[in-house]
Amino acid sequence: MTAPTAERLMRSRYSAFAVADAAYLLATWHPATRPAAADLVLDPDVEWRRLEITGTTDGGPDDDAGTVEFVARYWDATFRRRGEQRETSAFVREDGQWFYVGPAAEPGPPIRT
């Protein structure tokens, strides 16, 4: 089943990061920006803890593009501290399937708390 909206794809990709499902991440990444499988780094020392969607622009069932702004919180076992990743991600829909394209805007540096 494909995600009906860009936000739903964002949520499913977050879950894929949490369980280290590289195959799903690559399959839902747009071919124009998709890294080679060997370049996709899933850090086993990072435990993804929570996803907060902070905004969306378009990306609905009738759209062909959209953005999702989010904060993903994690625990870094290597450094024994919490952190978060903030990003506004761009998505496109082609042939009825949503794909992650990449950051829509330059993200700030990771915030470690």
C-alpha atoms as an extended CHARMM CRD file, in Angstrom:
* protein
*
       113  EXT
         1         1  MET       CA              0.0000000000        0.0000000000        0.0000000000  PROA      1               0.0000000000
         2         2  THR       CA              1.3160000000        3.4320000000       -0.8930000000  PROA      2               0.0000000000
         3         3  ALA       CA              1.0170000000        6.4610000000        1.3680000000  PROA      3               0.0000000000
         4         4  PRO       CA             -1.9660000000        8.6730000000        0.4340000000  PROA      4               0.0000000000
         5         5  THR       CA             -0.2130000000       11.9050000000        1.4770000000  PROA      5               0.0000000000
         6         6  ALA       CA              3.2870000000       13.3090000000        1.8490000000  PROA      6               0.0000000000
         7         7  GLU       CA              2.8190000000       13.4450000000        5.6260000000  PROA      7               0.0000000000
         8         8  ARG       CA              1.9000000000        9.7660000000        5.8030000000  PROA      8               0.0000000000
         9         9  LEU       CA              5.0060000000        8.9220000000        3.7610000000  PROA      9               0.0000000000
        10        10  MET       CA              7.0990000000       11.0360000000        6.1520000000  PROA      10              0.0000000000
        11        11  ARG       CA              5.6980000000        9.1170000000        9.1120000000  PROA      11              0.0000000000
        12        12  SER       CA              6.3460000000        5.7460000000        7.4800000000  PROA      12              0.0000000000
        13        13  ARG       CA              9.8990000000        6.7430000000        6.5710000000  PROA      13              0.0000000000
        14        14  TYR       CA             10.5260000000        7.8010000000       10.1730000000  PROA      14              0.0000000000
        15        15  SER       CA              9.3560000000        4.3510000000       11.2700000000  PROA      15              0.0000000000
        16        16  ALA       CA             11.7070000000        2.8020000000        8.7100000000  PROA      16              0.0000000000
        17        17  PHE       CA             14.6200000000        4.7510000000       10.1850000000  PROA      17              0.0000000000
        18        18  ALA       CA             13.5840000000        3.5590000000       13.6550000000  PROA      18              0.0000000000
        19        19  VAL       CA             13.7200000000       -0.1140000000       12.6100000000  PROA      19              0.0000000000
        20        20  ALA       CA             16.6430000000        0.3240000000       10.1520000000  PROA      20              0.0000000000
        21        21  ASP       CA             14.6070000000       -0.6980000000        7.0810000000  PROA      21              0.0000000000
        22        22  ALA       CA             17.0300000000        0.4940000000        4.3940000000  PROA      22              0.0000000000
        23        23  ALA       CA             15.0910000000       -1.2030000000        1.5900000000  PROA      23              0.0000000000
        24        24  TYR       CA             11.9470000000        0.8050000000        2.3540000000  PROA      24              0.0000000000
        25        25  LEU       CA             13.8790000000        4.0510000000        2.6860000000  PROA      25              0.0000000000
        26        26  LEU       CA             15.5010000000        3.5460000000       -0.7050000000  PROA      26              0.0000000000
        27        27  ALA       CA             12.2250000000        2.4630000000       -2.3550000000  PROA      27              0.0000000000
        28        28  THR       CA             10.4530000000        5.6260000000       -1.1730000000  PROA      28              0.0000000000
        29        29  TRP       CA             13.3190000000        7.9770000000       -2.1260000000  PROA      29              0.0000000000
        30        30  HSD       CA             12.9260000000        9.6770000000       -5.5110000000  PROA      30              0.0000000000
        31        31  PRO       CA             15.2750000000        8.1010000000       -8.0770000000  PROA      31              0.0000000000
        32        32  ALA       CA             16.7060000000       11.5180000000       -9.0130000000  PROA      32              0.0000000000
        33        33  THR       CA             18.0460000000       12.0990000000       -5.4900000000  PROA      33              0.0000000000
        34        34  ARG       CA             18.2890000000        8.5590000000       -4.0650000000  PROA      34              0.0000000000
        35        35  PRO       CA             21.7180000000        7.6310000000       -2.7120000000  PROA      35              0.0000000000
        36        36  ALA       CA             23.3680000000        4.3550000000       -3.5850000000  PROA      36              0.0000000000
        37        37  ALA       CA             22.4930000000        1.6430000000       -1.0740000000  PROA      37              0.0000000000
        38        38  ALA       CA             26.0530000000        1.7010000000        0.2590000000  PROA      38              0.0000000000
        39        39  ASP       CA             25.7790000000        5.4390000000        0.9510000000  PROA      39              0.0000000000
        40        40  LEU       CA             22.6740000000        5.0910000000        3.1320000000  PROA      40              0.0000000000
        41        41  VAL       CA             23.9840000000        5.1200000000        6.6740000000  PROA      41              0.0000000000
        42        42  LEU       CA             21.7260000000        3.8260000000        9.4240000000  PROA      42              0.0000000000
        43        43  ASP       CA             23.5130000000        4.3520000000       12.7140000000  PROA      43              0.0000000000
        44        44  PRO       CA             22.8480000000        1.4390000000       15.1000000000  PROA      44              0.0000000000
        45        45  ASP       CA             23.7790000000        3.6870000000       18.0420000000  PROA      45              0.0000000000
        46        46  VAL       CA             20.9210000000        6.0970000000       17.3170000000  PROA      46              0.0000000000
        47        47  GLU       CA             17.5350000000        5.2220000000       18.7830000000  PROA      47              0.0000000000
        48        48  TRP       CA             14.7620000000        7.2740000000       17.1990000000  PROA      48              0.0000000000
        49        49  ARG       CA             12.3090000000        8.1950000000       19.9390000000  PROA      49              0.0000000000
        50        50  ARG       CA              9.6570000000       10.5830000000       18.6400000000  PROA      50              0.0000000000
        51        51  LEU       CA              8.4680000000       12.3370000000       15.5150000000  PROA      51              0.0000000000
        52        52  GLU       CA              6.6370000000       15.6390000000       15.6500000000  PROA      52              0.0000000000
        53        53  ILE       CA              5.1460000000       17.0480000000       12.4550000000  PROA      53              0.0000000000
        54        54  THR       CA              5.2910000000       20.8290000000       12.8080000000  PROA      54              0.0000000000
        55        55  GLY       CA              3.8130000000       21.8210000000        9.4640000000  PROA      55              0.0000000000
        56        56  THR       CA              2.8180000000       20.7700000000        5.9720000000  PROA      56              0.0000000000
        57        57  THR       CA              2.3460000000       22.5750000000        2.6940000000  PROA      57              0.0000000000
        58        58  ASP       CA              0.2460000000       20.8060000000        0.0950000000  PROA      58              0.0000000000
        59        59  GLY       CA              1.0940000000       17.0980000000       -0.1850000000  PROA      59              0.0000000000
        60        60  GLY       CA             -2.5200000000       15.9610000000        0.0230000000  PROA      60              0.0000000000
        61        61  PRO       CA             -4.2640000000       13.1940000000       -1.9230000000  PROA      61              0.0000000000
        62        62  ASP       CA             -4.9460000000       15.5270000000       -4.8610000000  PROA      62              0.0000000000
        63        63  ASP       CA             -1.5110000000       17.2080000000       -4.9590000000  PROA      63              0.0000000000
        64        64  ASP       CA              1.6190000000       16.2820000000       -6.8900000000  PROA      64              0.0000000000
        65        65  ALA       CA              4.0950000000       17.9610000000       -4.5250000000  PROA      65              0.0000000000
        66        66  GLY       CA              4.3240000000       19.0340000000       -0.9330000000  PROA      66              0.0000000000
        67        67  THR       CA              6.5430000000       19.6750000000        2.0420000000  PROA      67              0.0000000000
        68        68  VAL       CA              6.5400000000       18.3060000000        5.5700000000  PROA      68              0.0000000000
        69        69  GLU       CA              8.3020000000       20.1050000000        8.3850000000  PROA      69              0.0000000000
        70        70  PHE       CA              9.2860000000       17.9130000000       11.3100000000  PROA      70              0.0000000000
        71        71  VAL       CA             11.3610000000       17.4360000000       14.4390000000  PROA      71              0.0000000000
        72        72  ALA       CA             12.7080000000       13.9110000000       14.9960000000  PROA      72              0.0000000000
        73        73  ARG       CA             14.0360000000       13.2410000000       18.4780000000  PROA      73              0.0000000000
        74        74  TYR       CA             16.5870000000       10.5430000000       19.2170000000  PROA      74              0.0000000000
        75        75  TRP       CA             18.9800000000        9.0680000000       21.7540000000  PROA      75              0.0000000000
        76        76  ASP       CA             22.6270000000        8.8040000000       20.6960000000  PROA      76              0.0000000000
        77        77  ALA       CA             24.1990000000        5.9080000000       22.6220000000  PROA      77              0.0000000000
        78        78  THR       CA             27.7060000000        6.7760000000       21.4400000000  PROA      78              0.0000000000
        79        79  PHE       CA             27.6320000000       10.1950000000       23.0690000000  PROA      79              0.0000000000
        80        80  ARG       CA             25.0160000000        9.2400000000       25.6810000000  PROA      80              0.0000000000
        81        81  ARG       CA             22.7850000000       12.2150000000       24.9780000000  PROA      81              0.0000000000
        82        82  ARG       CA             19.5390000000       13.2420000000       23.3710000000  PROA      82              0.0000000000
        83        83  GLY       CA             19.3150000000       15.1440000000       20.1380000000  PROA      83              0.0000000000
        84        84  GLU       CA             16.9030000000       16.2120000000       17.4660000000  PROA      84              0.0000000000
        85        85  GLN       CA             16.8530000000       16.6520000000       13.7430000000  PROA      85              0.0000000000
        86        86  ARG       CA             14.7700000000       19.4360000000       12.2170000000  PROA      86              0.0000000000
        87        87  GLU       CA             13.9950000000       19.4790000000        8.5310000000  PROA      87              0.0000000000
        88        88  THR       CA             11.4940000000       20.6310000000        5.9730000000  PROA      88              0.0000000000
        89        89  SER       CA             11.3610000000       17.7610000000        3.4880000000  PROA      89              0.0000000000
        90        90  ALA       CA             10.1770000000       17.9570000000       -0.1120000000  PROA      90              0.0000000000
        91        91  PHE       CA              7.9780000000       15.2300000000       -1.6010000000  PROA      91              0.0000000000
        92        92  VAL       CA              6.5920000000       14.5740000000       -5.0750000000  PROA      92              0.0000000000
        93        93  ARG       CA              3.9010000000       12.2120000000       -6.2850000000  PROA      93              0.0000000000
        94        94  GLU       CA              4.4460000000       10.3420000000       -9.5240000000  PROA      94              0.0000000000
        95        95  ASP       CA              2.0930000000        7.7370000000      -10.9520000000  PROA      95              0.0000000000
        96        96  GLY       CA              0.1190000000        7.8260000000       -7.7090000000  PROA      96              0.0000000000
        97        97  GLN       CA              3.1000000000        7.1820000000       -5.4250000000  PROA      97              0.0000000000
        98        98  TRP       CA              4.7070000000        9.6880000000       -3.0840000000  PROA      98              0.0000000000
        99        99  PHE       CA              8.5050000000        9.9340000000       -2.9620000000  PROA      99              0.0000000000
       100       100  TYR       CA             10.8840000000       11.7530000000       -0.6430000000  PROA      100             0.0000000000
       101       101  VAL       CA             13.0550000000       14.1650000000       -2.6620000000  PROA      101             0.0000000000
       102       102  GLY       CA             15.2380000000       15.7600000000        0.0000000000  PROA      102             0.0000000000
       103       103  PRO       CA             15.4250000000       18.7960000000        2.2410000000  PROA      103             0.0000000000
       104       104  ALA       CA             13.2860000000       21.6440000000        0.9140000000  PROA      104             0.0000000000
       105       105  ALA       CA             15.3340000000       24.1540000000        2.8740000000  PROA      105             0.0000000000
       106       106  GLU       CA             18.7320000000       24.0630000000        4.4760000000  PROA      106             0.0000000000
       107       107  PRO       CA             18.3030000000       22.5910000000        7.9320000000  PROA      107             0.0000000000
       108       108  GLY       CA             20.0250000000       24.1110000000       10.8970000000  PROA      108             0.0000000000
       109       109  PRO       CA             22.6680000000       22.2180000000       12.7930000000  PROA      109             0.0000000000
       110       110  PRO       CA             21.4960000000       19.2770000000       14.9140000000  PROA      110             0.0000000000
       111       111  ILE       CA             20.4850000000       20.3470000000       18.3780000000  PROA      111             0.0000000000
       112       112  ARG       CA             21.8550000000       18.1990000000       21.1690000000  PROA      112             0.0000000000
       113       113  THR       CA             20.2550000000       18.5400000000       24.5850000000  PROA      113             0.0000000000
